């Protein structure tokens, strides 16, 4: 059985915010699991100048079916004006893990 699994990523300004965005998505069944990476340093253009910030990367494991709802939820909850939102296709993996992601995010 093949499941269309994706990893969606965003960042947050602090660890507590990252944990809230992670827990909320899992509790809402929008993601089967979430990883939060240790602080990273980001460099980016913002309003005409180069900025730097410490951020936490949040990676959501979900399905393509749940991705639109996860994205809408994230944009509603995220405090950034323009939060990072990228998706990475999962082209392989253990069937047991892929099934788990699909099962945990299945609606009703």
KEVOTI-750499 format. One record per residue (C-alpha): x, y, z; residue in three letters; residue number from 1. Coordinates in pm, 1 decimal. Layout:
<nodes>
<node><x>X</x><y>Y</y><z>Z</z><res>ALA</res><n>NUM</n></node>
...
</nodes>
This chain:
<nodes>
<node><x>0.0</x><y>0.0</y><z>0.0</z><res>UNK</res><n>1</n></node>
<node><x>135.7</x><y>344.1</y><z>-91.2</z><res>UNK</res><n>2</n></node>
<node><x>52.3</x><y>658.4</y><z>101.2</z><res>UNK</res><n>3</n></node>
<node><x>122.0</x><y>1011.2</y><z>-17.1</z><res>UNK</res><n>4</n></node>
<node><x>324.3</x><y>1138.6</y><z>275.7</z><res>UNK</res><n>5</n></node>
<node><x>486.7</x><y>1480.5</y><z>298.2</z><res>UNK</res><n>6</n></node>
<node><x>703.5</x><y>1665.3</y><z>543.4</z><res>UNK</res><n>7</n></node>
<node><x>595.1</x><y>2026.5</y><z>586.3</z><res>UNK</res><n>8</n></node>
<node><x>827.3</x><y>2275.1</y><z>751.9</z><res>UNK</res><n>9</n></node>
<node><x>808.5</x><y>2610.2</y><z>921.6</z><res>UNK</res><n>10</n></node>
<node><x>1014.3</x><y>2796.4</y><z>1179.6</z><res>UNK</res><n>11</n></node>
<node><x>937.3</x><y>2980.1</y><z>1501.2</z><res>UNK</res><n>12</n></node>
<node><x>1104.8</x><y>3251.8</y><z>1703.8</z><res>UNK</res><n>13</n></node>
<node><x>1125.6</x><y>3056.3</y><z>2027.9</z><res>UNK</res><n>14</n></node>
<node><x>1105.6</x><y>2707.0</y><z>2170.6</z><res>UNK</res><n>15</n></node>
<node><x>773.5</x><y>2750.0</y><z>2352.7</z><res>UNK</res><n>16</n></node>
<node><x>608.5</x><y>2875.3</y><z>2035.1</z><res>UNK</res><n>17</n></node>
<node><x>754.3</x><y>2580.2</y><z>1842.9</z><res>UNK</res><n>18</n></node>
<node><x>617.9</x><y>2336.0</y><z>2100.7</z><res>UNK</res><n>19</n></node>
<node><x>272.4</x><y>2496.1</y><z>2084.1</z><res>UNK</res><n>20</n></node>
<node><x>268.8</x><y>2475.6</y><z>1702.9</z><res>UNK</res><n>21</n></node>
<node><x>382.6</x><y>2113.1</y><z>1722.9</z><res>UNK</res><n>22</n></node>
<node><x>140.4</x><y>1997.3</y><z>1992.8</z><res>UNK</res><n>23</n></node>
<node><x>-157.6</x><y>2176.0</y><z>1837.7</z><res>UNK</res><n>24</n></node>
<node><x>-106.0</x><y>2011.5</y><z>1499.3</z><res>UNK</res><n>25</n></node>
<node><x>-76.0</x><y>1664.3</y><z>1653.5</z><res>UNK</res><n>26</n></node>
<node><x>-374.0</x><y>1713.3</y><z>1884.2</z><res>UNK</res><n>27</n></node>
<node><x>-578.5</x><y>1828.8</y><z>1583.5</z><res>UNK</res><n>28</n></node>
<node><x>-474.4</x><y>1518.0</y><z>1385.8</z><res>UNK</res><n>29</n></node>
<node><x>-324.7</x><y>1742.9</y><z>1118.8</z><res>UNK</res><n>30</n></node>
<node><x>13.9</x><y>1576.0</y><z>1164.2</z><res>UNK</res><n>31</n></node>
<node><x>100.2</x><y>1228.5</y><z>1289.5</z><res>UNK</res><n>32</n></node>
<node><x>422.7</x><y>1353.4</y><z>1442.1</z><res>UNK</res><n>33</n></node>
<node><x>637.2</x><y>1663.8</y><z>1459.5</z><res>UNK</res><n>34</n></node>
<node><x>1009.9</x><y>1718.3</y><z>1502.7</z><res>UNK</res><n>35</n></node>
<node><x>1154.5</x><y>2037.7</y><z>1644.3</z><res>UNK</res><n>36</n></node>
<node><x>1517.9</x><y>2100.7</y><z>1560.6</z><res>UNK</res><n>37</n></node>
<node><x>1750.2</x><y>2269.9</y><z>1808.0</z><res>UNK</res><n>38</n></node>
<node><x>1799.0</x><y>2640.0</y><z>1749.7</z><res>UNK</res><n>39</n></node>
<node><x>1927.6</x><y>2730.8</y><z>1406.6</z><res>UNK</res><n>40</n></node>
<node><x>2057.1</x><y>3063.4</y><z>1283.4</z><res>UNK</res><n>41</n></node>
<node><x>1864.0</x><y>3216.5</y><z>995.8</z><res>UNK</res><n>42</n></node>
<node><x>1981.7</x><y>3490.4</y><z>759.9</z><res>UNK</res><n>43</n></node>
<node><x>1718.6</x><y>3645.3</y><z>533.5</z><res>UNK</res><n>44</n></node>
<node><x>1605.8</x><y>3957.8</y><z>353.6</z><res>UNK</res><n>45</n></node>
<node><x>1325.6</x><y>4144.5</y><z>531.0</z><res>UNK</res><n>46</n></node>
<node><x>1199.9</x><y>4491.3</y><z>440.6</z><res>UNK</res><n>47</n></node>
<node><x>1509.7</x><y>4581.2</y><z>240.1</z><res>UNK</res><n>48</n></node>
<node><x>1782.8</x><y>4460.2</y><z>470.5</z><res>UNK</res><n>49</n></node>
<node><x>1953.4</x><y>4139.6</y><z>576.3</z><res>UNK</res><n>50</n></node>
<node><x>1829.6</x><y>4013.3</y><z>910.6</z><res>UNK</res><n>51</n></node>
<node><x>1954.4</x><y>3735.2</y><z>1132.7</z><res>UNK</res><n>52</n></node>
<node><x>1761.4</x><y>3544.3</y><z>1395.5</z><res>UNK</res><n>53</n></node>
<node><x>1769.4</x><y>3234.0</y><z>1607.5</z><res>UNK</res><n>54</n></node>
<node><x>1479.8</x><y>3006.8</y><z>1511.7</z><res>UNK</res><n>55</n></node>
<node><x>1348.6</x><y>2656.0</y><z>1573.9</z><res>UNK</res><n>56</n></node>
<node><x>1265.7</x><y>2444.5</y><z>1266.7</z><res>UNK</res><n>57</n></node>
<node><x>939.3</x><y>2251.2</y><z>1292.5</z><res>UNK</res><n>58</n></node>
<node><x>885.0</x><y>1949.8</y><z>1064.2</z><res>UNK</res><n>59</n></node>
<node><x>535.7</x><y>1802.5</y><z>1036.0</z><res>UNK</res><n>60</n></node>
<node><x>475.9</x><y>1446.2</y><z>909.9</z><res>UNK</res><n>61</n></node>
<node><x>139.9</x><y>1437.7</y><z>734.7</z><res>UNK</res><n>62</n></node>
<node><x>-43.4</x><y>1328.8</y><z>421.4</z><res>UNK</res><n>63</n></node>
<node><x>-119.7</x><y>1525.2</y><z>108.3</z><res>UNK</res><n>64</n></node>
<node><x>-490.3</x><y>1494.4</y><z>201.4</z><res>UNK</res><n>65</n></node>
<node><x>-435.6</x><y>1675.1</y><z>533.0</z><res>UNK</res><n>66</n></node>
<node><x>-182.6</x><y>1927.0</y><z>401.1</z><res>UNK</res><n>67</n></node>
<node><x>-432.3</x><y>2203.3</y><z>305.8</z><res>UNK</res><n>68</n></node>
<node><x>-594.0</x><y>2190.4</y><z>650.5</z><res>UNK</res><n>69</n></node>
<node><x>-252.3</x><y>2191.6</y><z>821.5</z><res>UNK</res><n>70</n></node>
<node><x>-140.7</x><y>2490.2</y><z>616.0</z><res>UNK</res><n>71</n></node>
<node><x>-459.3</x><y>2685.8</y><z>693.8</z><res>UNK</res><n>72</n></node>
<node><x>-427.0</x><y>2600.8</y><z>1063.9</z><res>UNK</res><n>73</n></node>
<node><x>-61.5</x><y>2706.0</y><z>1069.8</z><res>UNK</res><n>74</n></node>
<node><x>-126.3</x><y>3040.6</y><z>902.4</z><res>UNK</res><n>75</n></node>
<node><x>-402.8</x><y>3107.3</y><z>1156.4</z><res>UNK</res><n>76</n></node>
<node><x>-183.9</x><y>3019.0</y><z>1457.9</z><res>UNK</res><n>77</n></node>
<node><x>159.7</x><y>3141.8</y><z>1348.4</z><res>UNK</res><n>78</n></node>
<node><x>260.6</x><y>3489.3</y><z>1468.5</z><res>UNK</res><n>79</n></node>
<node><x>493.6</x><y>3572.0</y><z>1174.5</z><res>UNK</res><n>80</n></node>
<node><x>362.5</x><y>3796.6</y><z>895.6</z><res>UNK</res><n>81</n></node>
<node><x>512.7</x><y>3556.6</y><z>641.1</z><res>UNK</res><n>82</n></node>
<node><x>591.6</x><y>3221.9</y><z>803.3</z><res>UNK</res><n>83</n></node>
<node><x>813.6</x><y>2980.5</y><z>618.6</z><res>UNK</res><n>84</n></node>
<node><x>596.9</x><y>2709.5</y><z>467.5</z><res>UNK</res><n>85</n></node>
<node><x>756.2</x><y>2447.8</y><z>247.1</z><res>UNK</res><n>86</n></node>
<node><x>664.6</x><y>2089.3</y><z>175.0</z><res>UNK</res><n>87</n></node>
<node><x>893.3</x><y>1802.4</y><z>90.1</z><res>UNK</res><n>88</n></node>
<node><x>759.6</x><y>1488.4</y><z>-77.0</z><res>UNK</res><n>89</n></node>
<node><x>845.4</x><y>1157.4</y><z>85.5</z><res>UNK</res><n>90</n></node>
<node><x>950.2</x><y>923.5</y><z>-192.5</z><res>UNK</res><n>91</n></node>
<node><x>1011.0</x><y>618.1</y><z>21.8</z><res>UNK</res><n>92</n></node>
<node><x>1023.9</x><y>478.2</y><z>370.1</z><res>UNK</res><n>93</n></node>
<node><x>910.7</x><y>184.0</y><z>573.9</z><res>UNK</res><n>94</n></node>
<node><x>556.2</x><y>79.4</y><z>497.9</z><res>UNK</res><n>95</n></node>
<node><x>482.1</x><y>55.0</y><z>869.7</z><res>UNK</res><n>96</n></node>
<node><x>584.2</x><y>417.9</y><z>927.2</z><res>UNK</res><n>97</n></node>
<node><x>402.7</x><y>550.3</y><z>620.3</z><res>UNK</res><n>98</n></node>
<node><x>88.8</x><y>361.8</y><z>726.1</z><res>UNK</res><n>99</n></node>
<node><x>116.0</x><y>504.8</y><z>1076.0</z><res>UNK</res><n>100</n></node>
<node><x>130.3</x><y>861.9</y><z>939.4</z><res>UNK</res><n>101</n></node>
<node><x>-173.7</x><y>795.3</y><z>719.1</z><res>UNK</res><n>102</n></node>
<node><x>-369.2</x><y>627.7</y><z>1000.1</z><res>UNK</res><n>103</n></node>
<node><x>-298.5</x><y>900.0</y><z>1256.9</z><res>UNK</res><n>104</n></node>
<node><x>-404.5</x><y>1179.7</y><z>1024.2</z><res>UNK</res><n>105</n></node>
<node><x>-711.0</x><y>1007.5</y><z>878.3</z><res>UNK</res><n>106</n></node>
<node><x>-1026.1</x><y>1214.0</y><z>917.8</z><res>UNK</res><n>107</n></node>
<node><x>-1312.0</x><y>1046.2</y><z>1102.3</z><res>UNK</res><n>108</n></node>
</nodes>
